Amino acid sequence: MKDITLKEIATKLGISITTVSKALKNYPDVSEKTKKAVIELAHNLHYTPNSFAVNLRTKESKTIGLIIPEVVHHFFSNIINAIIDEAEKNGYLVIILQSNESIELEKKQVELLINKRVDGILISLSNGSNNDDHIQEIIRRNIPFVMFDKISKLSKCSKVIIDDQIAAFNAVQHLIDNGCKKIAHIRGPLNPQNSIDRFIGYKKALEKNNIPFDPKLVYPCENVTFEEGYHFAKQIINEHPDVDGIFTITDLVAVGVLSFLNDNEIKIPEKIAVIGFSNWFMSQVVTPKLSTIEQPSHEMGREAFNLLLEEINCHKEEKNFEPKQIVLETSVIARESSIKKQNIY
Amino acid sequence: MKDITLKEIATKLGISITTVSKALKNYPDVSEKTKKAVIELAHNLHYTPNSFAVNLRTKESKTIGLIIPEVVHHFFSNIINAIIDEAEKNGYLVIILQSNESIELEKKQVELLINKRVDGILISLSNGSNNDDHIQEIIRRNIPFVMFDKISKLSKCSKVIIDDQIAAFNAVQHLIDNGCKKIAHIRGPLNPQNSIDRFIGYKKALEKNNIPFDPKLVYPCENVTFEEGYHFAKQIINEHPDVDGIFTITDLVAVGVLSFLNDNEIKIPEKIAVIGFSNWFMSQVVTPKLSTIEQPSHEMGREAFNLLLEEINCHKEEKNFEPKQIVLETSVIARESSIKKQNIY
């Protein structure tokens, strides 16, 4: 169907295009009678303002871009949920792109969003991100911009994060408090800041409790999957049969660990205690129920959007905007996989 | 940072705007020397074409809209994944909106996308959808449009679905083949077509096997949650202690059922066999592993996007487009929650 233009409405009513335009905007210098006629005809013809023309005039697209590593991921899907709900409340639409943990794709996507002239960009970096030219380009162009969860520490922009070092420290301290003396860590890949920080938190907790750090007890995931958790649990049992606790980079990996231990009838937590990270939904429904770190995904999405909106509004009012960093609280969720019997009674 | 215009490039080089524009488009009537100078300067000034102006000229936004009931949902997040990957390969961006199962929100979102002049719309209907004025409006405007998974049967548009009746029939037949004689059904809400069809499939399987249908054994979910599964399992055990099989509308509900049965040490599948629907990831990691129906979410997303693209291209070429319906195959995934011992040996 052809779109209706102001010109067609004007022709049909025998008035000027300017009058039609003014009538639709409720200008005082158009008579009520004319306004009524224009509005009725516009309605009957299903007239909608051409959004491209509106965009060209206001220089606003009322659209923001969101780049995340993965959509099929409990933590990120919760963040998407919060961002699109918050954006909608504020009249913004969200274009979502997933980098699939590829830096090349992430760079291309940033370029796409810049060319699309979105009003702002939200990013959680891919694991592959080891240079940040594309991030610098967003900042150089002064496009409203917020990084969340997986960030690069040095970039000068707003950030919403948790303190991964403290959260990981608390996870490992929880295992120690439950009697673990030899704790393995299934870590994330080497690049991402959150993977590095969780590893540092693990080391700091050992140090604080005078447990010697043994690099052989650290197993790095490449893709952070269930299968890697299963595989590394097997390797840990074979190589270090006296390990009595495992701290993993995320719940998905921890569930892989539980699965291997269950399949081999190794008692959890009596023989090995396990703690994950992120409090995925499935952690409450696996057997035994998985202890983990609560990471406030919904709050993270909401705060990230609101920081972006604050910057967008500052730009509109031509005010200066100083990037902000918000650090959200985490907590240990203690469940069956780590609470040893002697601590229950 | 201010955006660079063609005019600024023209002024700096002392040539006309037309020449700059032609140089950037590699027109043959501009000298190589001028082209080189324009391209270099455009690159150095970080010139990007104004996408709003490009949109206004081409009448294409290269953006499509996707409305789904929920983002935090294993099945839908897999579909989103497939759609944005497929869209990106074909040069399209995807605006994602979630209706949160609200018909009011869904109607508003359709209007937003129409006003945004997206090149096409993909929808999986909310459970609340009991009238389809907004759907008719998309069709009336001749906007390329595909419904998937949760559809309205009467709308004249392309559709990608599974045969929910056959899939549900097979799930219940599987329970009967494993010795179940009295099977309860925790169904979805009353409106959505897929919920109705799964219920019909359940009834047909009973009928085929000469098991009398008892409406008291059917429990309707309002929100299709884990908690409802837990709650209805309790109710079933209290009201009908001789029920020996449960078929649920989706895996999330089935996992709630398993959780209640486990907490109360009711043996699965010896006392009660359970089968879900959709093959969520967690179904493989709960105890016992959950039997379910494999529903091809990735394929559904891909097919839905490609049907939409076909329609978009037909419109561009001003060809007629006849709506198509694609029905994808499903299969029973038999796991521990339904395979009774006598059938294993």
Interface residues (C-beta under 8 A of the other chain):
Chain A: M1 H46 T48 P49 N50 S51 F52 A53 N55 L56 K59 S61 T63 E70 V71 V72 H73 H74 S77 N78 I80 N81 I84 D85 E88 L93 V94 I95 I96 L97 Q98 N100 Q109 L112 I114 N115 K116 R117 R140 R141 N142 F226 V255 L258 S259 N262 F281 M282 V285 V286 T287
Chain B: M1 H46 T48 P49 N50 S51 F52 A53 N55 L56 K59 S61 T63 E70 V71 V72 H73 H74 S77 N78 I80 N81 I84 D85 E88 L93 V94 I95 I96 L97 Q98 N100 Q109 L112 I114 N115 K116 R117 R140 R141 N142 F226 V255 L258 S259 N262 F281 M282 V285 V286 T287
